[in-house]
Amino acid sequence: MGAKNIYERFIWFDYRGKAKKYPNATSLAEKFEISTKTAQRDIEFMRSRLLCPLEYDVRKKGYCYKDETFSLPMVYLSSGELSSLLIAKKMLQDIGRGKLGDEISSIIKKITNLVSKHTVFGDSIDEEISFQLIGYTPVPESTFKTVLEGCLRRRQLTFTYQSPARHERNVRTVDPYHLLNYMGTWHLIGFCHMRRMLRDFVLGRMLDVELQDETFEKSPDFDIRNYFDSSFGVCKGGPRTEVTLRFSPEKSKWIKGQIWHKEQKSRVLRDGSLELSFPVENFLEIQMEILKHGDQVKVISPKRLRNLICQEAEKITKIY
C-alpha cells in the first residue's frame, strides 16, 4: 500500500475520533480491507509518531481525542521526501549562517516540527548531515530581503555594484530575474539596464540596495533552466566553446563519475587517462578549476584556453 492510502486511513481515523464515533482497529480494518494487525500499527503510528492525542475508551471500545484542538499534519512523507526535507533543513542552517534573520530560523523550526512527527531521529540530524562551505560571500540581511522581494514582486532594483573585474563602482538598475545560491555564494541573475543584457551580480558586492516602484516583465526568451544548462559553471557571456580536458591516470580515479555538465562527454584512454569534454561560455571559472588540479590535468582544446593556462603557470612560477 502506498503512502497515499496510509494517509487516507489516518484521515478517516482522525475524523471519526474527533466526531466521537470511537473508531478502533477492527473498524479501521473493515473500512479499508486491511488486517487488524496493520490497523493496530496505523493507530500506534498516529499516537507515537504523529503525536495524535488519541485515548482509548474502555466502555465505548474505541478511541477519541483528549485534546480536540489537535490538527493532524496534512502531509505524510515518504522516506525519499523525508530525506529531502532533512537536507533542505541543513542547507538552510548552513548556507544561512545566521545572516538571513528570524525568517530562516522560523522556517527551520517548522521543518523540525514536521520532521519530528515522522521520525524519532529528527532532532539528531545535525549529528548525521552537514555542509561545509568555504570561500563564500556572506550577505547582509537587508540586502537579501530586498533582492528577494524584487524577484518575487517583479520590481526593479537599484544598487551600487563593486565590480572586481573592472575595478569600479557604479549604480545599476536591474530587473531581478532569479536568485541563486552557487557553491555557498548568493547570486542575482537579472537584466542590467546599463549593460542592456543579462548579468550575474554577487549579492555580497551590492551596496545601498533599494526596491523601486517600477515593475517589469521577464524576457519571453529567458528560461532559467536553459540559462544554467547552456555551459559550465555560473560565469556566462561569450561564445559557446567546447573544452576538452585530459586527466592523468591517477587523477582520473577521482574524476571518473563526476558530473561537470549535463552535456559532457567522457572517454577513458588506454593508459587510464580520462578525457572530459563540455561546453563553456566564459573561461574565467573553468580556468580556476583547471589550475586547482595542477599538473594532473592538461587542456587539449581550445588553443586559447591552453594559452591562458600557460600564461598563468608562468606568472605562478615567477612569484616563487
C-alpha positions, 0 to 999 in steps of 0.5 A, a space after each residue: 500500500 502506498 503512502 497515499 492510502 496510509 494517509 487516507 486511513 489516518 484521515 478517516 481515523 482522525 475524523 471519526 475520533 474527533 466526531 466521537 464515533 470511537 473508531 478502533 482497529 477492527 473498524 479501521 480494518 473493515 473500512 479499508 480491507 486491511 488486517 487488524 494487525 496493520 490497523 493496530 500499527 496505523 493507530 500506534 503510528 498516529 499516537 507515537 509518531 504523529 503525536 495524535 492525542 488519541 485515548 482509548 475508551 474502555 466502555 465505548 471500545 474505541 478511541 477519541 481525542 483528549 485534546 480536540 484542538 489537535 490538527 493532524 499534519 496534512 502531509 505524510 512523507 515518504 522516506 525519499 521526501 523525508 530525506 529531502 526535507 532533512 537536507 533542505 533543513 541543513 542547507 538552510 542552517 548552513 548556507 544561512 549562517 545566521 545572516 538571513 534573520 528570524 525568517 530562516 530560523 522560523 522556517 527551520 523550526 517548522 521543518 523540525 516540527 514536521 520532521 519530528 512527527 515522522 521520525 524519532 531521529 529528527 532532532 539528531 540530524 545535525 549529528 548525521 548531515 552537514 555542509 561545509 562551505 568555504 570561500 563564500 560571500 556572506 550577505 547582509 540581511 537587508 540586502 537579501 530581503 530586498 533582492 528577494 522581494 524584487 524577484 518575487 514582486 517583479 520590481 526593479 532594483 537599484 544598487 551600487 555594484 563593486 565590480 572586481 573585474 573592472 575595478 569600479 563602482 557604479 549604480 545599476 538598475 536591474 530587473 531581478 530575474 532569479 536568485 541563486 545560491 552557487 557553491 555557498 555564494 548568493 547570486 542575482 541573475 537579472 537584466 542590467 539596464 546599463 549593460 542592456 543584457 543579462 548579468 550575474 551580480 554577487 549579492 555580497 558586492 551590492 551596496 545601498 540596495 533599494 526596491 523601486 516602484 517600477 515593475 517589469 516583465 521577464 524576457 519571453 526568451 529567458 528560461 532559467 533552466 536553459 540559462 544554467 544548462 547552456 555551459 559550465 559553471 555560473 560565469 556566462 557571456 561569450 561564445 559557446 566553446 567546447 573544452 576538452 580536458 585530459 586527466 592523468 591516470 591517477 587523477 582520473 580515479 577521482 574524476 571518473 563519475 563526476 558530473 561537470 555538465 549535463 552535456 559532457 562527454 567522457 572517454 577513458 584512454 588506454 593508459 587510464 587517462 580520462 578525457 572530459 569534454 563540455 561546453 563553456 561560455 566564459 573561461 574565467 571559472 573553468 580556468 580556476 578549476 583547471 589550475 586547482 588540479 595542477 599538473 594532473 590535468 592538461 587542456 587539449 582544446 581550445 588553443 586559447 584556453 591552453 594559452 591562458 593556462 600557460 600564461 598563468 603557470 608562468 606568472 605562478 612560477 615567477 612569484 616563487 
